[in-house]
C-alpha cells in the first residue's frame, strides 16, 4: 500500500472544514444601496488619463443584474470611443460637410462591434462603483485608461481600413 505524503493529506483534511461561502466565487459586493440615481450618472468623473462609462440593469437576480449593468457600461464606453477612430471620424466629417456616405452606418456598426469585443475580452476595464436602488436596478461605473483606449482605437482603425 502506498503512503500519502503528509502535506497533501493535511491539505485535503483542512479543505473539508473550509466554509461553503469560500468554495465558490461570490459576485463583487455592491458599494452601496441608494434611494437616488447615483451621482456618476449626472456627471461622470473627470481624470486626464481615464475614460468613464456607466450602465444600469434590472434582472431576475442580483448576479444577472450586475453582469448586465457592467455590459451596458461597456457599451457606453464603446460609444464614447467610436468617434475617436480615424476611419470613422473621416465619415463623420463627410456627413458634417453635407455629403452622405451610404457605408457610414455599416462602418459605425462594425467599429462598435470591434470595440465592444475588445472591451469584453481584454479585461482592460475596471469597475469603479456599483450602486443598487430600491427598485432593484444596479448601476455600474466603469473606467478605462486612455492608453488602453488608444490601443483599441488603433487596432480597430487598422481592421477597418
N, C-alpha and C positions, 0 to 999 in steps of 0.2 A: 504494500500500500504506500502510495506517495504521500509525503508530508507537505502540507500547505505552508509556504513561507509565512513567518509571523506578521509582517507588515500588511500584506493583503488580507489576511484573516482578521486582523484587528480593524482594518478599514471597513470590511464588509459587516462586521459586528456593530460598529458605530453607526453605519448608514441606516441600520434598522431603526435607530432611535431619532433620526432626523425628522422634525415636524413636517407634515404633509405640505404646509404652505411654502417650504423651501424646495420641494421636489419639482415644482414647475415654475416657469417664468410668469409672474403676475404682470398685468399691464402697469405701465408707469402711473403713479398716483397723480390725481388732479392737483394742481397747485392750490386752487381754492374753489369754493362754491359761492356764487354771487347772485344777487337778485337783479342785477343790472347787466346790460350788454357790456362786455369787457372794454376797458379803456383803449386797448390797441386797435379796436375796430374803428373808433372815431378818429384816431391819429396814430399811424404806425410809428414805432420808434425810429429815430434817425441816427445813424452812425456812418461815418465816411467809408468804412470798409465792409459794410454789410447791407444786404437787401432783405426785406421782410415781406412775408405774405401771411394771410390768415384764412381760415376756413371754419365752417360750422357744420354740424350734422346732428340729427336725431334718428336713432336706430332702435332696434328691438332690445338691445342690451348695451351696457357701458363699453364693453370691448369693441363692439362694432361701431359705436358712435365715435370712439377715439380714433379708430382706423380710418373711418370716413372723413372725419374732420381734418386729419392730417393729410389725406389725399386731396381734399378740397383746398387746403392751404398750399400744397404743391402745385395745384392747378393755378392758383392765384399767382404764385411765384413765376410760373411758366408764362402767364400772360404779361407779367411785368418785364420779363426778359426778352420776349419775342421781337419787340421793336428795336432791340439793340443788335440784332443780327444784320450785318451789312446787306446781304442779298434781299432781305425783307424790307429794310429801310429804303432801298432803291425803288421798290414797288410803291412804297408809301409816298415817296417824293413824286413819282409819276402821277399818282392819283391826286395829290395836292396841286399839281400843275394842270389838272383838268384832263389828263389822259388816262382813260380807264383801261386797265390791262386784264384780260379775261383769266389769266393764270394766277392773279393775285390771291384769290381765296384758296386755291389749291396749295400754293406756296405757303400761305399763312397756316393752313391746317397741318401741312407736313412739318413745318418748323415747330409748331406747337407740340406735335406728337414726338418729335425727336427730343425736344427739351424735357417733356414730361417723362419720357423713358430714362433720360439721364438723371433726372431728379429721383425717380423711383429706384433705380438700380445702382447708383453710385454711392449712396449714403452720405452725400455732402451736406444735407440739410440738418439743422439742429432744432429740436423742439424747445422753444423758449418758455412758453406758458401754455397751460391748459386750464380752462375755466368751465364749470358747469353751471347752468342757470336752472331755476326751479322747474321749468317746463321740460327738462331732460336734455336740452341742447348742450352739446360740448363744443367749445370754441378752442381753436388751436392757433398759436402764433409760431411760425417757423422762421428761421434765419438761414441765410446762405452768404458765405463770404464772397465778395465781389471778384476775387481772383479765381474762385471756383466757377462763378457765373461766366466770367470771361473765357475760361477754358471750354465750357459747354457751348457758349455762343460761337466761338471759333470753330469748334468741331462741327456744329450744326451748319454753319455757313459753308464749310468745306463739303459737307454732304449734299447741300442744296445746289451747289454750282456744278 
